[in-house]
Amino acid sequence: MPSSESSGGSVWLRPERPPRDRRLTRGRIVDVAVAVLDAEGHRGLSMRRVATELGVTAGSLYWYVDTKDDLLELALDRVLAEVRAGAGTSDWRDGLAALARSNRAMLLRHRWALSELTVRPNLGPNALALAETGLRLLERAGFAGPDLDAAMAAVNDHVVGAVIAEAAWRDTLARMSGTGSGWDERAAEYLRQAAERHPTLAGRMAATGEIDVERESERRFAFGLGCLLDGLAVRCATPSPS
């Protein structure tokens, strides 16, 4: 059972208890939780499942982690440690681009983390270090005050939005391929009928043909990131109106 001393809120606001079983540490528990989340998503994660993977009882986990929400918060911060700006980067734009690409790659590896970013307080050491890195890069560009926060949010929003779009694209193609034979023919006929009403869209669809989703998603992400960085460079170089 969860400890009666748990005060709720973020796991990072409560001191970590020392290990009392040589088979268990909080780190090992989080390792297994991340592996389960990567393989099966949120539905597969439970304290009992993690305990089974570790060869211990579920009750023994509660000395180290009070609740499943705490475990998810710890797992999120664990994967945020994978995001890097690139060693020795002196240019703010190169550093921010590397940070965004690394963040995208992490979220594609750990798709469950997308929803966690919207519901967790992100007070862990890796989350705070990541935010500090991004803010310092943008500070180097010339942003300050509320504009500094807004610029960082713009980059993060681009990363998260791109990953959501790519994941949805992949999931849609997977569902469509499982609907049985004949779907391609029916879709093609439907789009031919719609082409007269949407000629520009029809032209682009005809031009693309077979698409490599991974390569095209990477291209679109890079295009959008380039546009965003171009805009930030112009914005920080333009004097604010008096």
Phi, psi and omega per residue, in radians:
M1 nan 2.641 3.084
P2 -1.057 2.606 -3.127
S3 -1.119 2.473 3.087
S4 -1.234 -0.232 3.134
E5 -1.472 -0.117 -3.099
S6 -1.113 2.264 -3.090
S7 -1.748 0.091 -3.098
G8 1.331 -3.000 -3.130
G9 1.241 -2.698 -3.057
S10 -1.323 2.480 3.081
V11 -1.102 -0.447 -3.095
W12 -1.306 -0.205 3.125
L13 -1.566 -0.007 3.126
R14 -2.058 2.418 -3.122
P15 -1.157 2.500 3.101
E16 -1.325 2.336 3.117
R17 -1.361 2.588 3.114
P18 -1.225 2.629 3.120
P19 -1.073 2.540 3.053
R20 -2.249 0.134 3.122
D21 -2.459 2.145 -3.073
R22 -1.110 -0.308 3.119
R23 -1.431 -0.261 -2.988
L24 -2.193 2.470 2.891
T25 -2.509 2.822 3.077
R26 -1.065 -0.664 3.139
G27 -1.046 -0.763 3.123
R28 -1.117 -0.689 3.128
I29 -1.092 -0.762 3.141
V30 -1.166 -0.671 3.092
D31 -0.959 -0.832 -3.113
V32 -1.182 -0.702 3.139
A33 -1.056 -0.761 3.122
V34 -1.093 -0.743 3.140
A35 -1.095 -0.722 3.115
V36 -1.159 -0.767 3.128
L37 -1.083 -0.729 3.122
D38 -1.103 -0.668 -3.065
A39 -1.430 -0.643 -2.962
E40 -2.275 -0.084 -3.122
G41 1.315 -2.961 -3.080
H42 -1.062 -0.587 -3.088
R43 -1.110 -0.504 -3.108
G44 -1.461 -0.221 -3.032
L45 -1.567 2.224 2.986
S46 -2.684 2.791 3.099
M47 -1.082 -0.663 3.127
R48 -1.111 -0.716 -3.132
R49 -1.136 -0.758 3.133
V50 -1.102 -0.741 3.130
A51 -1.079 -0.716 3.125
T52 -1.076 -0.767 3.132
E53 -1.091 -0.545 -3.115
L54 -1.564 -0.174 -3.130
G55 1.296 0.572 3.120
V56 -2.273 3.075 3.071
T57 -1.440 2.659 3.131
A58 -1.061 -0.642 -3.118
G59 -1.080 -0.517 -3.120
S60 -1.202 -0.360 -3.130
L61 -1.244 -0.462 -3.008
Y62 -1.247 -0.208 3.009
W63 -1.196 -0.509 -3.042
Y64 -1.779 -0.565 -3.088
V65 -2.422 2.100 -3.033
D66 -1.242 -0.698 -3.024
T67 -2.504 2.920 3.049
K68 -1.118 -0.621 3.089
D69 -1.066 -0.711 3.075
D70 -1.059 -0.736 -3.125
L71 -1.103 -0.699 3.094
L72 -1.147 -0.667 3.116
E73 -1.144 -0.701 3.101
L74 -1.175 -0.693 3.136
A75 -1.137 -0.705 3.122
L76 -1.078 -0.803 -3.128
D77 -1.154 -0.552 3.110
R78 -1.060 -0.811 -3.093
V79 -1.322 -0.425 3.069
L80 -1.127 -0.369 3.097
A81 -1.158 -0.293 -3.133
E82 -1.348 -0.243 -3.066
V83 -1.460 2.207 -3.088
R84 -2.304 2.604 3.106
A85 -1.580 -0.173 -3.096
G86 1.735 2.266 -3.073
A87 -1.273 2.413 3.023
G88 1.235 0.356 3.135
T89 -1.381 2.116 -3.125
S90 -1.726 -0.455 -3.109
D91 -1.518 2.254 -3.072
W92 -1.071 -0.663 -3.103
R93 -1.173 -0.783 3.107
D94 -1.091 -0.727 3.134
G95 -1.122 -0.750 -3.125
L96 -1.199 -0.663 3.091
A97 -1.115 -0.750 3.106
A98 -1.104 -0.690 3.119
L99 -1.104 -0.780 3.142
A100 -1.126 -0.759 3.124
R101 -1.119 -0.711 3.127
S102 -1.155 -0.684 3.111
N103 -1.122 -0.773 3.096
R104 -1.041 -0.813 -3.127
A105 -1.065 -0.703 3.114
M106 -1.097 -0.780 -3.111
L107 -1.175 -0.553 3.072
L108 -1.247 -0.542 3.072
R109 -1.285 -0.573 -3.053
H110 -2.210 1.270 -3.019
R111 -1.099 -0.433 3.094
W112 -1.089 -0.420 -3.093
A113 -1.208 -0.377 -3.139
L114 -0.977 -0.895 -3.107
S115 -1.234 -0.520 3.139
E116 -1.153 -0.558 -3.141
L117 -1.071 -0.438 -3.074
T118 -1.595 -0.222 -3.045
V119 -2.132 -0.145 -3.131
R120 -1.781 2.606 -3.121
P121 -1.262 -0.263 3.100
N122 0.968 0.947 3.123
L123 -1.826 0.085 -3.107
G124 -1.230 2.835 -3.085
P125 -1.075 -0.633 -3.140
N126 -1.267 -0.660 3.089
A127 -1.104 -0.750 -3.129
L128 -1.188 -0.698 3.123
A129 -1.143 -0.665 3.117
L130 -1.136 -0.772 3.106
A131 -1.094 -0.722 3.131
E132 -1.085 -0.725 3.137
T133 -1.080 -0.834 -3.141
G134 -1.101 -0.755 -3.126
L135 -1.148 -0.677 3.128
R136 -1.150 -0.669 3.094
L137 -1.083 -0.770 -3.128
L138 -1.267 -0.525 3.047
E139 -1.116 -0.682 3.098
R140 -1.086 -0.553 3.120
A141 -1.261 -0.384 3.127
G142 2.111 0.034 3.133
F143 -1.416 2.614 3.138
A144 -2.674 2.812 3.067
G145 1.037 -2.530 -3.121
P146 -1.023 -0.551 3.110
D147 -1.145 -0.546 3.085
L148 -1.108 -0.804 3.107
D149 -1.096 -0.747 -3.094
A150 -1.158 -0.674 3.129
A151 -1.139 -0.729 3.110
M152 -1.127 -0.705 3.123
A153 -1.119 -0.651 3.141
A154 -1.088 -0.742 3.124
V155 -1.168 -0.799 3.134
N156 -1.083 -0.707 -3.138
D157 -1.120 -0.655 3.109
H158 -1.114 -0.769 -3.131
V159 -1.081 -0.906 -3.081
V160 -1.117 -0.762 3.131
G161 -1.090 -0.692 3.131
A162 -1.142 -0.708 -3.138
V163 -1.201 -0.706 3.093
I164 -1.060 -0.769 -3.135
A165 -1.112 -0.763 -3.138
E166 -1.148 -0.750 3.128
A167 -1.095 -0.726 3.125
A168 -1.134 -0.690 3.110
W169 -1.060 -0.838 -3.137
R170 -1.107 -0.746 -3.125
D171 -1.141 -0.684 3.123
T172 -1.115 -0.786 3.120
L173 -1.095 -0.661 3.123
A174 -1.145 -0.728 3.121
R175 -1.155 -0.740 -3.105
M176 -1.147 -0.641 3.141
S177 -1.208 -0.320 3.136
G178 -1.668 0.108 -3.113
T179 -1.503 -0.058 3.107
G180 1.803 2.924 -3.112
S181 -1.158 2.626 3.091
G182 1.725 -0.203 -3.107
W183 -1.127 -0.756 -3.119
D184 -1.016 -0.749 -3.131
E185 -1.147 -0.743 3.137
R186 -1.141 -0.716 3.131
A187 -1.138 -0.724 -3.131
A188 -1.084 -0.726 3.130
E189 -1.147 -0.736 3.117
Y190 -1.062 -0.765 -3.112
L191 -1.214 -0.568 3.071
R192 -1.092 -0.688 3.130
Q193 -1.215 -0.549 -3.120
A194 -1.445 -0.247 -3.026
A195 -1.055 -0.619 -3.110
E196 -1.134 -0.573 -3.124
R197 -1.458 -0.406 -3.074
H198 -2.321 1.203 -3.021
P199 -1.137 -0.656 -3.139
T200 -1.147 -0.792 3.097
L201 -1.072 -0.758 -3.135
A202 -1.081 -0.675 3.125
G203 -1.134 -0.710 3.133
R204 -1.204 -0.691 3.140
M205 -1.152 -0.654 3.126
A206 -1.215 -0.556 -3.087
A207 -1.336 -0.509 -3.051
T208 -1.329 -0.672 -3.125
G209 1.073 -2.446 3.113
E210 -1.283 2.214 -3.070
I211 -1.950 2.359 2.948
D212 -1.467 1.833 -3.010
V213 -1.040 -0.743 -3.113
E214 -1.109 -0.824 -3.119
R215 -1.168 -0.733 -3.124
E216 -1.206 -0.646 3.094
S217 -1.115 -0.701 3.092
E218 -1.111 -0.741 -3.140
R219 -1.104 -0.785 -3.130
R220 -1.145 -0.696 3.107
F221 -1.078 -0.813 -3.132
A222 -1.103 -0.692 3.122
F223 -1.091 -0.871 -3.137
G224 -1.101 -0.699 3.129
L225 -1.137 -0.705 3.096
G226 -1.073 -0.763 3.106
C227 -1.086 -0.734 -3.133
L228 -1.118 -0.802 3.134
L229 -1.151 -0.634 3.049
D230 -1.029 -0.800 -3.134
G231 -1.127 -0.708 3.113
L232 -1.136 -0.673 3.125
A233 -1.096 -0.742 3.110
V234 -1.163 -0.753 -3.090
R235 -1.102 -0.742 -3.100
C236 -1.312 -0.317 3.112
A237 -1.573 -0.174 -3.108
T238 -1.646 2.153 3.134
P239 -1.055 2.430 3.097
S240 -1.213 2.489 3.102
P241 -1.110 2.438 -3.098
S242 -1.356 nan nan
